[in-house]
Amino acid sequence: QVQLQESGPGLVKPSQTLSLTCAISGGSITTNYYSWSWVRQPPGKGLEWIGYINYSGSTYYSPSLKSRTSISRDTSKNQFTLQLTSVTPEDTAVYYCTGGEDNSPHWWGQGTQVTVSA
C-alpha cells in the first residue's frame, strides 16, 4: 500500500523559506488521477489545505498562500516538495503530505512539526 513520509528541518527563522519533502512508497506519483497535497495544522486549530500537484504535474494553491507557495516533484525519486517563502511565526504548524484519487486525501504522512522562531 501507499506510504508517505515527510522530511525537512523542524525549525525555520522568520523571513526564511520553509522546505519539506514527501517521499512516496508503494505507489507512483504519476499514476493517473492521483493528486498529492500539502496540509497543515497550527497548534489548537483546524487543518488548512495548502496546495496540490497532480499526476500530470499541474499545481494549484490556496489563494491565501499562493504568492508564497511552490510545490514541485521529482518523478525519478517519486517524491514531491513544498517551499513556503517569507515565513512568520503564524506558519508554525504540523505539516502533512497527503495523496489519493480525485484529489481525495486517502493517504497521509505522519506529519512533521515546523516551528518558525528567531
C-alpha positions in Angstrom: 0.0 0.0 0.0 1.0 3.6 -0.4 3.0 5.2 2.4 4.1 8.8 2.7 6.9 10.3 4.7 7.6 14.0 5.3 11.1 15.2 5.9 12.8 18.6 6.4 14.0 21.0 9.1 11.9 21.4 12.2 13.0 25.0 12.9 13.0 27.9 10.5 13.8 31.5 11.2 11.3 34.3 10.3 11.7 35.6 6.7 13.4 32.4 5.6 12.0 29.6 3.3 10.3 26.5 4.7 11.2 23.5 2.6 9.8 20.0 3.1 9.9 16.8 1.0 7.4 14.0 0.9 8.7 10.5 -0.2 6.1 8.2 -1.7 6.5 4.4 -1.5 4.1 1.7 -2.7 2.7 3.8 -5.5 3.8 6.1 -8.3 3.5 9.9 -8.2 2.4 9.7 -11.9 -0.5 7.3 -11.5 -3.4 8.5 -13.5 -5.9 10.6 -11.5 -3.8 10.8 -8.3 -3.0 14.1 -6.7 -0.6 14.9 -3.9 -1.3 17.7 -1.4 0.3 19.6 1.5 -1.9 20.3 4.5 -1.0 22.0 7.8 -2.5 22.3 11.3 -1.4 25.1 13.6 -1.5 24.4 17.3 -5.0 24.3 18.6 -6.5 24.9 15.2 -8.0 23.0 12.3 -6.5 21.7 9.1 -5.6 24.1 6.4 -5.1 23.0 2.8 -2.0 24.5 1.2 -2.0 23.1 -2.4 -1.5 20.1 -4.6 0.3 18.7 -7.6 -1.4 16.1 -9.7 -0.3 13.2 -11.8 0.5 15.3 -14.8 2.4 18.0 -12.8 -0.3 20.6 -12.7 -0.4 22.6 -9.5 -3.0 24.6 -7.6 -2.6 26.6 -4.4 -4.8 28.0 -1.7 -5.5 31.6 -2.7 -4.3 32.9 0.7 -0.9 31.2 0.3 -0.4 31.2 -3.4 2.0 34.1 -3.5 4.4 32.3 -1.1 3.9 28.7 -2.1 5.6 26.4 -4.6 5.0 22.7 -5.0 7.2 20.6 -7.3 8.0 17.0 -7.9 10.9 14.7 -8.9 9.4 11.7 -10.7 12.7 9.8 -10.8 12.7 9.9 -7.0 9.0 9.5 -6.6 8.7 12.5 -4.3 7.3 16.0 -4.1 8.3 19.1 -2.2 6.9 22.2 -0.6 8.5 25.6 -0.4 6.9 28.3 1.6 8.7 31.7 1.5 8.9 34.6 3.9 7.6 32.6 6.8 6.4 34.1 10.1 5.5 32.6 13.5 2.0 32.2 12.1 3.3 29.5 9.8 4.2 27.3 12.8 2.2 24.1 12.4 2.3 20.3 11.9 2.7 19.8 8.1 1.3 16.8 6.4 1.6 15.4 2.9 -1.4 13.5 1.5 -2.4 11.7 -1.6 -5.3 10.0 -3.2 -7.6 9.6 -6.2 -9.6 12.5 -7.5 -7.9 14.9 -5.0 -9.2 12.9 -2.0 -6.7 12.5 0.9 -6.8 8.7 1.2 -3.2 8.5 2.4 -1.5 10.7 5.0 2.1 11.0 6.2 2.6 11.0 10.0 3.2 14.8 9.9 6.2 16.9 10.8 6.4 19.8 13.3 7.8 23.0 11.8 8.4 25.9 14.2 9.1 29.4 13.0 11.1 31.3 15.6 14.1 33.5 15.9 
